[in-house]
Amino acid sequence: MSTTEQKNKKTSNEERLIEKLSSKLNIPVNLQKERRFWAIIDHSKIVETCLTAYEMGFEHLSTISVTDWLEEGKFELAYHLWSYEHKVLLTLKTKIDRKKPKVSSINSIWGTNAETCERECHEMFGVIFDGNPNLTPLFLEDWQGPPPFLKDFNWREYVRKETYDQKNPREETYFEVKK
């Protein structure tokens, strides 16, 4: 089989899988680039959509990522699902309200792997995963501040306030002097 024939076969396999996913998930699935698909879903259908994807062979939750769209007042969650069978990455994207960042947990599907990903998103962005019984900190055990990955969190100001003493001559350099 020539290289062109192999590429055409791979492309047609991807197209068939996209059609199948679009039909089963009842949403448009798009080709981002070779072996990488993505789809936008409503946050209320996250568990149902992830379960269907799992049943279709996307048995590995690689991670969950969060993007803070400050200007929109939204968080975008991206669920990265890998299929060993199809050798394809499917990314499911959804947006939730930044002021009330709550979405259903998927730990009933992927267990402790999902729990850990959700704990990280909770700790760094404040996203609440309804149904996850363990949203305890992973990294910032003694952290008392707001979620540190929020775009409007001024970490320099927080560190100055919590760590340095403006009256200490050795630390006054960390404070802006207005003249």
MODA-V480960 format. One record per residue. PHI is phi in whole degrees, -180 to 180 (NA if undefined). OMEGA is omega in radians with two decimals (NA if undefined). BURIAL is # if it has 9 or more other ideal C-beta (glycine too) atoms within 8 Angstrom, else .. Layout:
# MODA-V480960
phi->PHI omega->OMEGA burial->BURIAL
phi->PHI omega->OMEGA burial->BURIAL
This chain:
# MODA-V480960
phi->NA omega->-3.12 burial->.
phi->-75 omega->3.13 burial->.
phi->-61 omega->3.12 burial->.
phi->-64 omega->3.12 burial->.
phi->-64 omega->3.11 burial->.
phi->-64 omega->3.14 burial->#
phi->-66 omega->3.12 burial->.
phi->-64 omega->3.11 burial->.
phi->-64 omega->3.13 burial->#
phi->-63 omega->3.13 burial->#
phi->-62 omega->-3.14 burial->.
phi->-68 omega->3.06 burial->.
phi->-64 omega->3.11 burial->.
phi->-64 omega->3.14 burial->#
phi->-62 omega->3.10 burial->.
phi->-64 omega->3.13 burial->.
phi->-66 omega->3.10 burial->#
phi->-61 omega->3.11 burial->#
phi->-61 omega->-3.14 burial->.
phi->-64 omega->3.12 burial->#
phi->-63 omega->3.14 burial->#
phi->-59 omega->-3.13 burial->#
phi->-69 omega->-3.10 burial->.
phi->-68 omega->-3.10 burial->.
phi->-84 omega->3.13 burial->#
phi->61 omega->3.09 burial->.
phi->-146 omega->3.05 burial->#
phi->-68 omega->3.07 burial->.
phi->-111 omega->-3.05 burial->#
phi->-115 omega->3.05 burial->.
phi->-90 omega->3.11 burial->.
phi->-82 omega->3.01 burial->.
phi->-164 omega->-3.05 burial->.
phi->-50 omega->3.10 burial->.
phi->66 omega->3.11 burial->.
phi->-134 omega->3.14 burial->#
phi->-114 omega->3.05 burial->#
phi->-149 omega->3.13 burial->#
phi->-151 omega->3.08 burial->#
phi->-103 omega->-3.11 burial->.
phi->-128 omega->3.04 burial->#
phi->-77 omega->-3.08 burial->.
phi->-60 omega->-3.14 burial->#
phi->-72 omega->-3.11 burial->.
phi->-109 omega->-3.06 burial->.
phi->-62 omega->-3.10 burial->#
phi->-67 omega->3.14 burial->#
phi->-59 omega->-3.12 burial->.
phi->-68 omega->3.12 burial->#
phi->-64 omega->3.12 burial->#
phi->-64 omega->3.10 burial->#
phi->-64 omega->3.10 burial->#
phi->-62 omega->3.11 burial->#
phi->-60 omega->-3.14 burial->#
phi->-67 omega->3.12 burial->.
phi->-91 omega->3.05 burial->#
phi->109 omega->3.09 burial->.
phi->-92 omega->-2.98 burial->#
phi->-88 omega->-3.12 burial->.
phi->-117 omega->3.00 burial->.
phi->-85 omega->-3.13 burial->#
phi->-72 omega->3.10 burial->.
phi->-173 omega->2.97 burial->.
phi->-122 omega->3.11 burial->#
phi->-118 omega->-3.14 burial->.
phi->-126 omega->3.00 burial->#
phi->-117 omega->-3.13 burial->.
phi->-93 omega->3.08 burial->#
phi->-95 omega->-3.05 burial->#
phi->-54 omega->-3.09 burial->#
phi->-64 omega->3.13 burial->.
phi->-86 omega->-3.04 burial->.
phi->72 omega->-3.07 burial->.
phi->-133 omega->2.88 burial->#
phi->-109 omega->3.02 burial->#
phi->-106 omega->3.08 burial->#
phi->-101 omega->3.11 burial->#
phi->-122 omega->3.14 burial->#
phi->-100 omega->-3.07 burial->#
phi->-100 omega->-3.04 burial->#
phi->-115 omega->-3.11 burial->#
phi->-111 omega->3.05 burial->#
phi->-113 omega->3.07 burial->#
phi->-71 omega->3.14 burial->.
phi->-65 omega->-3.08 burial->.
phi->-95 omega->-3.09 burial->.
phi->55 omega->-3.07 burial->.
phi->-138 omega->3.03 burial->#
phi->-102 omega->3.08 burial->#
phi->-112 omega->3.10 burial->#
phi->-109 omega->3.09 burial->#
phi->-101 omega->-3.10 burial->#
phi->-111 omega->3.07 burial->#
phi->-147 omega->3.11 burial->#
phi->-117 omega->3.09 burial->#
phi->-130 omega->3.14 burial->#
phi->-66 omega->-3.12 burial->.
phi->-71 omega->-3.11 burial->#
phi->-78 omega->3.08 burial->.
phi->-131 omega->-3.01 burial->.
phi->-79 omega->-3.09 burial->#
phi->-131 omega->3.12 burial->.
phi->-150 omega->3.14 burial->#
phi->-69 omega->3.10 burial->#
phi->-75 omega->3.06 burial->#
phi->-110 omega->-3.12 burial->#
phi->-70 omega->3.04 burial->#
phi->-71 omega->3.14 burial->.
phi->-97 omega->-3.03 burial->#
phi->-111 omega->3.01 burial->#
phi->59 omega->-3.02 burial->.
phi->-64 omega->3.09 burial->.
phi->-62 omega->3.10 burial->.
phi->-66 omega->-3.14 burial->#
phi->-57 omega->-3.12 burial->#
phi->-66 omega->3.11 burial->#
phi->-61 omega->-3.14 burial->#
phi->-68 omega->3.10 burial->#
phi->-62 omega->3.14 burial->#
phi->-64 omega->3.12 burial->#
phi->-63 omega->3.11 burial->#
phi->-67 omega->-3.09 burial->#
phi->-66 omega->-3.04 burial->#
phi->-86 omega->-3.09 burial->#
phi->-124 omega->-3.14 burial->#
phi->85 omega->3.12 burial->.
phi->-71 omega->3.12 burial->#
phi->-98 omega->3.12 burial->#
phi->-104 omega->-3.09 burial->#
phi->-63 omega->-3.12 burial->.
phi->106 omega->3.07 burial->.
phi->-86 omega->-3.06 burial->#
phi->-77 omega->-3.04 burial->.
phi->-137 omega->3.08 burial->.
phi->-105 omega->3.12 burial->#
phi->-74 omega->-3.12 burial->.
phi->-61 omega->3.05 burial->.
phi->-98 omega->-2.99 burial->.
phi->-118 omega->-2.97 burial->.
phi->-107 omega->-3.01 burial->.
phi->-58 omega->-3.09 burial->.
phi->-105 omega->-3.07 burial->.
phi->-67 omega->3.11 burial->.
phi->-114 omega->-3.09 burial->.
phi->-86 omega->3.10 burial->.
phi->-72 omega->3.09 burial->.
phi->-54 omega->-2.95 burial->#
phi->-73 omega->-3.12 burial->#
phi->-95 omega->3.09 burial->.
phi->-67 omega->-3.11 burial->#
phi->-63 omega->-3.12 burial->.
phi->-93 omega->3.08 burial->.
phi->-87 omega->3.14 burial->#
phi->-92 omega->-3.06 burial->.
phi->-68 omega->3.12 burial->.
phi->-64 omega->3.11 burial->.
phi->-62 omega->3.14 burial->.
phi->-62 omega->-3.13 burial->#
phi->-64 omega->3.10 burial->#
phi->-58 omega->-3.07 burial->#
phi->-67 omega->-3.02 burial->.
phi->-88 omega->-2.97 burial->.
phi->-113 omega->-3.00 burial->.
phi->-108 omega->3.11 burial->#
phi->-114 omega->-3.09 burial->.
phi->-64 omega->-3.13 burial->.
phi->-81 omega->3.12 burial->.
phi->-81 omega->-3.09 burial->.
phi->-58 omega->-3.14 burial->.
phi->-74 omega->-3.07 burial->.
phi->-112 omega->-3.09 burial->#
phi->-64 omega->3.12 burial->#
phi->-64 omega->3.14 burial->.
phi->-79 omega->-3.13 burial->.
phi->-109 omega->3.11 burial->#
phi->-72 omega->3.14 burial->.
phi->-101 omega->3.14 burial->.
phi->-98 omega->3.13 burial->.
phi->-119 omega->NA burial->.
